[in-house]
Amino acid sequence: MTEQELKNLLEDMSLEEKVNQLLQLPGSFLKTDAAITGGMDHGKFSEAQISQAGSVLGIFGAETIQKIQREHMKKQPHHIPLLFMLDVIHGLRTIFPIPLAQGASFRPELAEDCASAAALESAVSGVHVTFAPMADLVRDARWGRVMESPGEDPYLNSLMTAAMVRGFQGKDVKAPGKVASCVKHFAAYGAPEAGREYYHAELSSHTLQEYYLPAYRAGIEEGCEMMMSSFNTLNGVPCTGSKWLLRDVLREDMGFDGVLISDWGSIEEMIPHGYCEDKKEAAHRAIAAGVDIDMCTDVYANSLTELVESGAVDEKLVDEAVLRVLRLKNKLGLFENPYKDADKVKEVQVILSEEHRALARAGARETFVLLKNEVVDENPILPLNLGKTMAFIGPYVDSGDLHGAWGIAGSALDAVSVRAAAMKMLPEARITFCEGCSPVEGKEYLSRHVGDPHPEKYTDEKESRLLKEAVDAAKAADTAVLFLGEHRLQSGEGASRGFIQIPELQMELFRRVCEVNSNVTVVLFNGRPLDLREISENAKAVLEVWLPGTEGGSAIMDVITGASEPAGRLPMSFPYSVGQVPVYYNNYATGRPKQGKDDPAFYTSRYLDIPNEPLYPFGYGLSYTTFELSSVSLSNDRLSKGAEGIEAWIDVTNIGSRPGTETLQLYIRDRFASAVRPVKELKGFQKVDLVPGETKRITFKIREEMLRFYMPDGTFDSEPGIFELWIGNSSQTDNQAVFRLV
């Protein structure tokens, strides 16, 4: 339809019909087994409201959606099709590594490829919109939803967010196999105080602009069709009702002109926030702030019509919201083909295809981070010596439950476990497999929303038997590999944790195995950074594999056997203890800095009982080979405003005996400025593949735009002065050069 035809359609709609276009129904109103990710006590809807609703979430499946769409359009007064939306966070049925793991790849193209494959599976299943990517910057590992973010750095987050938008939408969202992306959650949802879910965020305007807004802006610049408001408050105002945030910042400053949707129930939740007295006031504040779609409450549906008719709300506000919804439907081509790509034949061909499984396997390998790898008898523990006897022990040895909490359409039955992969890849190897213990305390799996495994009881007797079998196997083996970590439902929405250790049952298993076997490797599954002190001190090797997805077992076996290299780097700092949290690399300097680890001065910025530094910093990761880096060289130590820039380079050499991939990271600091600048900021990275003995020169271009920041007066610019520059393989590199902006 043309723009004028859309406006004509809008003009012909009744007020009630327009208001109902702004209603998003939970899928259970149309299908009993819909995937639902929020509470259901959010109001009651009339038959007219249900038949005129503009969108629905939680439903997928080509035949189901075609049937619902067909029946809906018969009842809808103007035969306007529904928008079908779903949380496709890191895959539909083929589950890729969680977004935090994808951040560890330092490969935006991987995120784009995974999003593209997820979009294809979603599109043929009838989905029009995915609630992804999550662009929220995260610094507090206690917050459960860190698993949905690319990590703690605004530059990396921005690149990954833009890449995911490209993958989901392509160049034309109407094209076959593409879906609209919804960047979330605007804004600063990833900064809840104390890491507590649904809690308020307390940020200065400077911190908000410098760190938390850039990734949302990157999604908008890439053309995301939707944005989601967040649950938290900023400046004492719930984001869903903040005209300053949603109109001034999002629409005016950032230029977003797409559809703005509330998060589940967040309009109604302005009442318990204490910001609105009742649903009418909540509807008034949300529509005034520019929220277009009310997700799964009756606030708009049962309040807006009366508010308009009474003159309290200008009908123009409703019209502009409805027009944005109609435009999105038109962009997707739904007025011509309301089913878009829904096709049950293509579902069979596309979902869990060999191509998608291959991408899931290769992608997972790129996200694994080798945290520790000691040398024993002149050889590192990893990759494994396949000629020795091995005991594979732990609750994740034989588990297919390898997807994140937001892989809501994923199934453990589709996934390849470590044991299945090992038996297929190493049929002649001498491996004993043991469960060891249950994955969580309480003798049963966690109970949460849709997608949970059925509770499986673990009696004390069973736990004792599992532990004895594991200890006996470890004692008889040359090498013990422990597959430990958080259960997938211990991270994700609603899963904030005050203690971020591996469950105690698993730690007891670890201790008992270490008592009988000195060659212990830990393969770590988790959706957040954890306190790994005890494991790091006592294991010979530690491999972080996150929640790797459908082909996780195969990818893990590829890496621990040496068929592939561990190529990931940490996208979030791993704390020494939870007492440091939030801990992140790009912090500000203090007037009383601690001068190194051995500084005896008492009155400095430090802890009495723990170090300031994280256990493992942002950007850190080992390889199976060794790299030597030269000092940093500059083409010029002076950069002029308006000039093309200067170049910085290093030579990197593989001095080990295996091919490998190094991730070179560029950091810059503005040494003296009108506002204190971070001690380091990531400004670029490159991955380089080198065979043994090979040397390559890695060059970065330094441009004046990279040095700009938000000044105290609100302007965004650079200032002349001294800048420090580092090129290395983690945020703690000291490989430095200095230049001046003139």
Number of C-alpha atoms within 10 A of each C-alpha: 16 9 12 9 10 16 16 11 15 19 12 12 14 11 18 16 23 25 27 27 27 25 26 28 23 26 22 16 12 17 14 9 12 16 21 19 18 15 12 13 9 16 13 14 16 11 9 13 21 22 20 27 26 27 24 22 26 22 26 25 18 22 15 17 22 20 11 16 20 16 14 20 17 13 14 19 13 14 16 22 27 26 25 23 26 24 24 28 24 30 30 28 24 29 34 36 34 30 30 27 35 32 30 26 28 28 22 19 17 24 30 22 20 25 31 24 30 28 30 25 32 32 30 28 30 30 32 30 28 25 21 27 31 30 33 33 28 31 22 29 31 25 28 24 27 30 30 31 25 33 30 29 24 25 18 23 31 23 21 31 34 26 26 30 30 26 25 33 27 23 13 14 23 21 15 17 24 31 33 30 29 27 30 26 25 27 27 28 27 31 25 22 16 18 26 20 23 18 15 24 23 17 16 11 14 15 12 16 15 14 19 28 22 22 27 30 22 23 31 24 14 18 22 29 25 25 29 25 27 26 28 27 24 21 14 13 18 26 29 32 28 23 19 14 23 25 18 14 15 23 16 13 12 18 14 22 16 20 23 28 27 27 22 22 21 25 35 28 19 27 16 10 17 11 17 20 12 15 21 18 19 25 27 22 21 28 24 19 20 24 28 29 28 29 26 28 26 25 25 30 27 21 17 29 19 16 18 17 12 10 9 11 19 15 17 10 16 23 19 15 22 24 20 20 24 26 19 22 23 20 17 24 17 20 16 12 11 23 28 24 25 26 18 17 10 16 21 13 12 20 21 21 16 12 12 24 20 15 19 28 24 19 26 33 27 26 32 31 28 25 20 21 20 16 11 11 7 7 12 17 22 22 20 18 16 15 10 12 17 22 24 26 30 28 20 29 23 20 18 22 26 30 32 29 29 25 24 25 18 25 21 16 11 16 26 23 26 24 22 18 20 23 12 11 14 14 10 11 14 13 21 17 20 25 21 32 28 24 25 20 14 12 18 15 19 19 12 13 14 15 18 16 13 10 11 11 12 19 13 10 8 15 16 13 13 21 24 18 16 27 25 14 26 31 18 16 21 17 24 29 26 29 24 25 28 23 24 23 24 23 25 20 19 15 17 22 17 13 14 20 18 21 18 12 18 24 17 14 21 26 15 17 26 20 11 17 17 17 20 24 27 24 23 22 22 26 30 28 24 23 20 19 14 12 18 15 10 17 22 21 24 25 24 26 28 32 32 34 35 32 31 31 26 26 29 26 23 21 23 20 17 17 10 19 24 30 26 31 29 29 28 30 28 26 27 21 19 19 12 17 18 17 24 21 23 20 12 11 13 11 8 11 13 17 11 8 10 7 10 10 12 10 9 14 15 16 11 8 7 12 14 17 18 19 17 20 22 24 26 24 24 22 23 23 19 17 22 12 17 15 16 18 17 19 12 13 16 17 21 14 15 9 9 12 16 18 16 20 19 20 15 21 20 23 17 17 12 16 19 21 22 25 23 23 21 26 23 24 20 25 16 13 14 10 12 13 18 15 17 22 22 21 18 17 20 14 15 14 14 20 16 16 13 14 17 13 12 16 19 19 15 20 17 20 13 13 19 14 20 17 16 11 7 11 10 14 13 18 17 16 15 18 18 16 23 27 30 25 23 23 24 17 15 13 15 15 17 18 16 16 17 12
